[in-house]
């Protein structure tokens, strides 16, 4: 350590130049960062639902759609609101990246044996328009709710549709003072871009400020506090810079990587400065204090950095790209935080920097925890285990698209409003393949019966297919109240009469006649796992009875459902791998089996308590909350490593177990407390995030850190005192 410190001191100017250049390059890299809004990163790598979805996309070019619901202040259909609806639909139809708009006001509509041009609605033809709209029944895109009129527009887009197109649509609506709501998987994806930018710009700096505040209350010296978090802040900058230069993309889950880098990476800096201050207090000069600090906690700092990385890397066995990317990005950030601690702090402290040792209220919390040593810590642990065991049976794995967003966001409000008004929001799809022409009457009868059963069984709020469209149009042409599906000759007549001179052909997004494929839109009553499973069971039973029809369910929600069902098995494997890696690293650090085994107990109990809290709080075990367990192992073990390492150091100096525990507690309790609360409070910056999943991460980290600190500073000393 002495050679390393002297090297830093003797080459300080050259190393400072290198440090400045690296930071400049990182800042440039920030402006090269790309954002990935694609929700496919959530999807499992292997899934039968994904195979069906890919096949459907090939059949119909694109399964993604966006729904806009606009509000009229009038309650009746008249020329004014029809012109308003038509103007909006005309604007949408003019967009290059919108292939088709299914709305209430296409350019032309069929009216008997003629067509009506909706660009020119007059008093003479308004009655025909009303008759057409009313005749559509459940297929109508106009809804009346509480004496207000709403119009729904479904946009079928190209693969090039993006945030720019979305902004143009919303600008049109705002410029025309139109109250609107929007939803759809594609819409939710594109809105993520705005949210990620908000998170990147606001939350990492906020987390850094919060950690500074917490560390300041424990260390009392602002300069010392600043230097303790500086390596983590620098590492976060380096991480983002590398992401920018490498061309890798930031998603709603990998955006957490720089935040984790700051809050987790600050641990080493805190321990370094804290022990540095302790050495100064003992009368050593700066250089001697740096050397002493690195000798005492240098190896534990390396081990804790590696254990934190190991916690994240254990997530690599998860069956989804999103977690895979987070594991790599966060591991990179924590590694850089470790490098920055060894490089930046000695580089700065070997210069003309003075750090005073001023600590106020040093024993404010630590003295209280020390009183719990012995039987009280054991009793509290037993109670926590009992309560947590009650929550284990209540763990759920619900995770769907609306759950990503918090209730106050426009995305969540729009989803709820559109579901309330139209009866559907995010559809599932039934891909149907027939041996002969899909429009044959016998096929139509079977599929329409299947649709009706889904609604009668309260599994779907509504369904929609090409068979519904032809049945409704035929019944209107025949002027009959009985909904009847036409034969092929009448279908050809409908196509000639209704669609030959009109751009209005709602069937084109539901059928591929060349390959005998149709698709049915199913709007489930809700997106809960139980509802999706009941729909699957019903469709599976129907497949056995439909000999000449091949039917398969798909949709983004089913892919997420697949992910949910695999989550518990994945979680077991991830935790097992994390514990094995951490124990192996502890064994390398402590070089003895018994202290290594004892040190891993607090984090094992913390994980158990965390599972119990999930069940009791009704927070689902999903893609995001699953990461907290591996983070808890990787980060929480740091406290046990530092405590046990310092305890063993004092044992080597000749102290008995009780004396070594007391001395180790005096040395480590303050930085451990400060780091744990700094990490939890730092991640509280996620409370500002518009994403519900980030709120869950913050909440679970509080539970994890409080449990980990309590067990590491009460249960662990209780056990170590008994070792001979």
N, C-alpha and C positions, 0 to 999 in steps of 0.2 A: 504493500500500500504506500510505503514511503517513497519508492521510486516513481509510482504513478503520480502522486501529489507533486513531487518535485518536477516531474515532466510537465505537468499542467502549469506550474508556476514559471518555469524557465521558458516555455513556448507560448506564453499567454497572449501576446500580441498577434502572432500568426493564427492561433486558434480563434481569437476574437474575430479576425477578418473572415475566416472560414464560417464561423457562426452567423455573421451578418449576411454573407452570400447565400447560405442555405435558406435563411429566412426570407430574403428577397425572392428567390426562386419559388418558395412555397406560396408567397403572396400572389405572384403571377399565376401560379397553378390554380388558385382559388377562382379566378375568372374563367377558367377552362372547364369547370365542373359541369357535367351533364346530369340531368334529372330523368329518372326512369319512372313514369307513372303506371306502367303496365302491371296489372294485377296477376298476370300469369306467373309472376315470381312466387306467388303464394301456393301455386298448384303443385300437387305431388308429381314426381317425375314419371310414375307409372300409374295409370288409372284407366279402367274401361270407359268411364265417363268422358275422359279426355279424348280417347280414340273416337268415340261417337261425335264429340264436339268438333274435332278436326274434320271428320267425314262430312258433317253437316255444313261446315264452313266451305268445303270444296263444292258441295252441291248448290249452295245459295250465296256464294261469294263472301258473305259476312253475316255472322249471327248477331253482331252488336247493334243495338239501337238505343236512341235517346228519346225520351218522352218529355215534351213540353206541355204544360197545362197552363193556359192563359185565362184570365178572369175578365168577364164583362160586368159592368155595373147595372146592366139591365137583366130582366128576368125572362123576357120573351124573345124568340127568334124574330129579328127584323132586319131591314136593309142595313142599318148602321152597324150592328154587331157582325153581320155576315161579311160586310165590306172590311171590317177590322180583322176578322179571321182570315179572309181571302188575301189581304195584303201581307199578312205574316206568312201564310203558306206560300204565296208567290215569291216572297223573299227567300224562303228556305229552298224552294225549287230552283232558284237561280244559282245556288251554291254548287261549285264544281265538285266538292267532296261529299255531297249528299246525293245518293243515287235515286232515292225515292222517298216521298213524304206521304204517309197515310194520315190524312187529316179530314176534317169535315167539309173543307171548301177547296176541292181541286178545281182546275180551270174549267172543266166541263163535267157535268153529271148526267146520267141517263134519266129521262123523264118520259116514260111510255116508249113510243117509237121515235122520239126525238131527243136531242141533247140541249141542255141549258148552259150557256156561258156565264160562269159566276164572276167574270170580270165586268159584267154589265148586268147587274141585278136591277130589275125594274118592278114597279107595282104590278105589272102584268104577269111577270113570271115568278114573283116571290112565293105564290101559293104552291107552284110546282116544286120549288126548292124545299119548302117546309114539308110537303108531302113526301119527298124523297128522304129527308132526314128522319122524319117520324117513322117511316117505313123500315128503316134499318134496324130498329129495335135495339137488341143488345150489342149490335155491331156499330151503333152510332158513336161518333166521337164528340158529341155535344151532351153535356150533363147539366142538370138543374139541381142546385143545392141551396136551400135557405133563400129562395127567391133571387139567386144569382146564377148567371149562366157561365159555364166553363167549357172550353174547347180543348181537346187533346190532340196533339200532333206527334206521331211516331216517326222518327228520322232513321232511315236505313242508310248507313254511311259507307264510304270507301275506307280502305285501310290507311289512306293518307289523312283522314280527318284528325285534327289535332286541336291544341289549345287556342291557336289563332282563329280557327273557325268558331269555336265556342265563344270567344270574346266578341266576335263580330255579331253573333246572334244576340248575345246579352246586351251589347251596345244598342242594337236595333230596338230591343224591348224597352230599355231604359229611356232612349231618346223619344219613344212614342208613349211614354208613361203607362206602360202595360204591366199590370201585376202578374207575375208568372211563378211557376214552380217547375223544377226539372229533375229528372232522375234517369236511371239506367246505369248499367255497369260501365259503359264507356264514359258517360258524364262524370261519374264518381272518380274514375281514373284521372280524367283531365283536371278536375278540381284539385287533385292531390298535388299537382305542380305548384299551385299557389301556396298550399299549406307547407310543402317542403321548404320553399324559399323563406316563408315566415319562420319556420323552425330553425333553419340554418343561420338566419340573420339575428334572431333574438335569443334563442334558448341557450346555446353554448356560452355567450357572454354573461347571461343571467346566472347560469350555473356557476361560473367562475366567481362572480360577485358574491353569491350566497356562500360558497365555500370559504372565500376570504373572510366573510363576516364570522362564520363559525370558528374558523381557525384563530381569528383575532381574539375571540372571547376566551379561548383556552391558552393562547401564547402571550397575549397582552402587548406584544410588540408588533407594530404594523410592518416594519421592514422584514422582520423574521417571517411573518405571515406571508408577505408578498413573495419572498424567495421560496417558501415551502410549496406554493402552488405554481410558480413560474415554469418548472419543467413540464408539468401537465398541460399548461396553456400552450407552450411551445410545441409539445408533441401533437396536440390537436391541430395546430397550424400545419405542421409537417404532414400529418395524415391527410388533411384536406388537399394540401398541395400535391401530394403523390397521386391522390385520386384524380385531380384535375389533369396533371401531366400524363397519366397513364391512359386516360380516356374512359376509365371505368365510371359507371353511373351510380347516382345516389337514389335510393328508393325510400319509402316511408318507414322501412325498418333499418336500413343501413344508415339513415340520417342520425340514428342513435349512436353510431360509432364515435364521432367526435365528442359527444356528451359523455359517453362511458369513459373515453380517454381522459377527460378532464377530472371527473369525479373519482374514478378508480386510480388513475395514474398519479393523483395528488398524494397518495399514501406514502410512497417512497420519499418524496420531498419533505413531507411532514416529519417522518421519522428521522430523516437526515438532519434537518434543522433542529429538531427537538434534542437529539443526542449531542449535536454540536454545541448547543447552549449548555447542556449538562456538563460537557467537558470544559467549557469556558468557566463555568461556575466553580469547577474544581481547581482553577488557577492555571490551566494550560493555555499556551498561546494559540493563535489561529491555526497555524500549520499543524501543530501537534494535535489540536482538536479535530481537524479534518482527518488526520491519519487514524486517531483513536476511534472516531465515528465509523470510518470505513472498515476498520478491523472488527468492531463489535457488530455492526449491522450490515456490512457489505454483502456477506453471503445470504443472510435472511432477505435482503432487498432483492437479490437475484432470484432467490427461490420464490418469493411472493410474486414477483413479476412473472415468473414461469408458471406458477400455479394459477394466476389470473388468466394467462394465455391458455393454459390447459383447460380451464373451465369453459372458455369460449370455443376452443377447438373440439371439445367433446360434442358440440352442436353439429359438427360436420356430418354425423350419421343421420341427421334429420332428413326426411325425404322431400325437401323443398329448397328451391334456389334462394329464396329470401333469407332463410336462416344460414345457409351456406355462406352467402355474401357477408352477413353480419359477423359471423364467426371469424372470417378472414380480415375484414376491415377493423373490427374491434381489437383483434389480436395484434394487428399491425400497430394500432394506436398505443396500446399498452406497452408493447415492446419499445416503441419510440419514447414513451414516457420514462421507461427504465433507463434507456440510453441517455436521455436528456438529464436525468437526475445525476448520473455519474459524470456527465460531461459539463453541463451548464453550472451546477452548484460549485464544484471545485474551481472551475474557471473564474467564476465571479468572486468567490470567497478568498481566493489567493491574492486578490487585488486589495485596494485600499477601501475595503468595506468593513464597517463596524456594526456588529449586531449586539445590542444590549440584552441582558437577561431580565425581562420584566414580565412576571406572570401574576395576574390577579385572580382571586377565587380559585386557586389551583385545585382545592379539594372539594369544590362545590358538589360534583357528582361522584368523583372517585371514592371519597370517604364513605358515601352512602352505600355504594356497591360492596365495599370491603366488609361492611357490617353483616353482609349476607353470606359470608364464608361459612362453610360447615353445613349443619343440618338445614338451615333456612334455604340455601341454594338447592339442596336435594329435594326438599318438599315442594318448592316452587316449580322445579323441573317436572316432577311427577304430576302436579296439577296441570301444567301446560300440555304434557303428553296426553293426559286423560281427555282434556277439552279438545285437543287436536284430533284425537282418534274419532270423536263424534263427527267431525267435519269431513273425514276421509270418505265416508259413505255418501256424502252429498255432492261430491265433485262432479261437475258437468263439463262437457266439451263443446258447448255451443259456440259457433263462430260463423258469422255471415257478413255480407258486405255492409249493411247499415250499422253493425256493431263497431265498425272501424271509426265512425264519426260520433262526436259528442252531440248531445241534444240541442245545444244552442247554435250549431252550424246550419247554414242554409241547406246543405246537402241532406241532413237528417230531417229537417222540417219539411223540405220538399217531398222526400220519400213518404213521410207520414200523410201529408196532404193529398198527394196523388193516389195513394192507396185508399184513403177515405172517400175521395170523390169518384174515382173510376173503378174501384174494386180490385185493382191490380197495379203492381209497380215493377218488380223485377221478375221476369218470366222464367219458367223452366221450359224445356223443349222436348217434344216427343217426335223422334225421327222415324218416319213410316216408309217402308219399302215394300212394294207390291210386285207380284209376278207379272201382272198385265197393267193396262192403263189405270193409273191411280184414281182417275175420276169416275170409274165404273160405280154403278149404283150399289152393288153388293159391298164394295169396300167402304163407301161412304156411310152406309147403314151401320156397319160394325164400329167404325171410328167415332161416329156421332153418338152412338150408344155408350161407348167408352167415356167420351167427354161428359155426357150427362151423368154417368155414375160418379165420376170424380167430383162433380158439383153436388150431387145428392148425398154423397158420403161426407160432405163438408171438408173435403181435402183441398178443393180449389174454389176460389171465389168466382172465377170465370175461366172459360177456355175459348180458344179461337182457332179455326181451321179454314181451309179453302172450301170445305163442304158447307160450313156456316154461311160463307159469302154467297155461294151459288144458290143455296136454299132461300136466303133472304131476298136476293134479287129476283129469283123466279116467282116467289110468292107475291112480291110487289107488282111484277109485270102481269101476273094472273089476277091481281086484286083479290087475293084470298087471305083470310086470317090464319089458315092452317099452313104451318111451315112444312114444305115438302121439297125433297131433293129431286132435281130434274134428271131425266135420262140424257145420254150423250147427244142426241139430236137437238134437244132443247138447250143444252150447255153450249153447243156450237152457235145456236141462234142468239143466246145471251151475249156471247163473245162478239158476234156481229153487230147486234143492236146496241149493246151497252158500252163496249170498249173499242170498237173499230175506229171511231172518230174522237175518242176521248183519251186524254193522258191518264185518266183515272182508271187504274186497273189494280185493285187491291189484291188480286190473286197471285201476282207475280212473285211476292215474297214468301209464298206458302207452298209452291209446287214447282218441281222440276220434272216436266213430263217426259223429257228425253230419257231419263234414267228411272222413271217411275218412283220418284221420291216426293213425299210431302212432309211438312212439319206442322205440328200442333203446338200452339202457345198455351202453356198452363200457368195460370197465376195462382200460386198456392195461398191458402188462407193465412199462413205465416211461414217463416223460414226456419222454424225450429227443427232440430234433428228428428224428433218424433214424427212430425208431419211429412218430412221428406222420406223417411223410412216407410211410412204407411202408403205413400204414393208409389214408392218402389215395389212394395209387396203386392199392391193391387195390380200394377202393370205386369209384374212377373207372373202372377196367376193368369192374367188375360193372355199372355204370350202362349201359354199351353193350349188355349182354345182357338187361337187364330192360326190356322194351318198355312194359309197362303199370304200372310202378312207378317213382316218382320218389324217389330217395334222396339225402340230403345230410348231410354231417358238420358238426358244430358242437361248441361247448363252450368254456369259458374258456381252456383250454390252447391251443386252436387260434387264438384271438385273440392270445394271447401269442406263439404261433409266428409269426403274421403279422408281429407287431411285430419279432421276432427277425430275420426274413428281410429286412425293410426297413431294419434298423439300419445295415448297412454303407453302403448308398447314402445314407441320411440323414446318416450320420457324415461322409461325404465332402463333402456340401453344407454341413453345419454348419461344418466346419473351414475350408473355402474361404471362406465368408462371414466367419468370425471373423478369419482372416488378412487379408482385404481391409480389414475395418473397422479392425483394429489398425494396419495399415500406413498407412492414410489418416490416422489420428489421430497416429501417429508423425510423419508428414510435416508435419502442422499444428504439432506441438510443436517439432520439431527444425529445420524449415524447409529441410532439405537431403535430397536423395535418398540419397546414399551413407551417411551416418550412420544414416538410417532403415532402409535395407536391411541394414546390418551389425547393427543393434540387434535385428532380427527373427530373425536366424540362430539365436541360442541357444534361443529358444523353439521354432523349427522343429525343431531337433535333439532338443529335450526331448520333443516330441510323438511323434517317431519312436521314441525310446527307450521311451516309455510304451506304444506299441503293441506293441513287442517284448516288454516285460515281461508284458503281458496274455497273449500266447501262451505264453511260457515258464512262467508261474505257473499256467496253466490257469484264470485268472479270465475269465469270459465277458464279451464285449462286449454289454452289455444296456442297458436303460433307464437304470440308475443309473450304471454305469461310464462310459457315453457322456458324461455331464455333466462328468466330470473333465477331458476334453480341452479343452472350451471354457473351463472354469475355469482350466486350466493356461495357456492362451493369454492370457486376460484378466488373470490375476494375475502369471504369470511374466514377462510383458513389463514389468511395473512395475520390476523390477530393472534391466533394460537401459535403460529410460527414465531412471531416476534416475542411473545411472552415466554414460550418454552425455550427459545434460543438464548435469551438473556438469562433465564433461570439456570440453564445448563452452564452458561459462562460463569455465573457467580458460584455454582457448585464446584467448578474447576478451580476456583480461587480459594476453596477450602470451607465455604459456608455449608451448613447443613440444609436440608430441604426446606424447613420452615423459614430460616433466615434468607435463603435464596429466593423463596417465593415473595417474601416481604420486599426485598430489594428489587426484584424484577417488577413487582407491582408499582413501586415508586418510579421506576424508569419508564415503564411502558404504558401505564394506565392513561396518562394524559394524552399522548399521541393517538392511542387506540380509540379513546372516547372522541377526540376531536375528528379523527378520520372517519369513524362510523357515522357520526352526526353530520359531518361535512358531506359525506357521500349521500346520505339520505336527504338532507336539506338541499344539496346541489341538484339531485334528481327531482326535487320538488319544482324546479323550473319547468318540468314537463306538465305541470298543472295548467300552464298557459297554452299548451298545445291544443289545437282544435280536434285532435284525434283521441278517441276514448281509450284506444289501446295504450297510448303513452301515459294516460292517467293511471291505468292499471299497473304499469311498470313502476311508476313512482310510489304508489300505495304499497305494493309488495316489497319494494326495496326498504321502506320504513320498517315493515314487520321483520324482514330479514336482518337488518342492521341492529335493531333493538334486541332481537333474540340472540344474535351472534355476539354482541358486546356483553350482554348479561352472562351468557354461558362461558365466554372466554375469560371474563374478569371475576367470576364467582365460582362456577362449577369447576373450571380448569384448575384454579389455585387450590380449591378444596381437595382435588385428587392429587395434585403434585406435592402437596404438603405431606402426604402419607408415604411417598416413595422413599425408601431407605437408601 
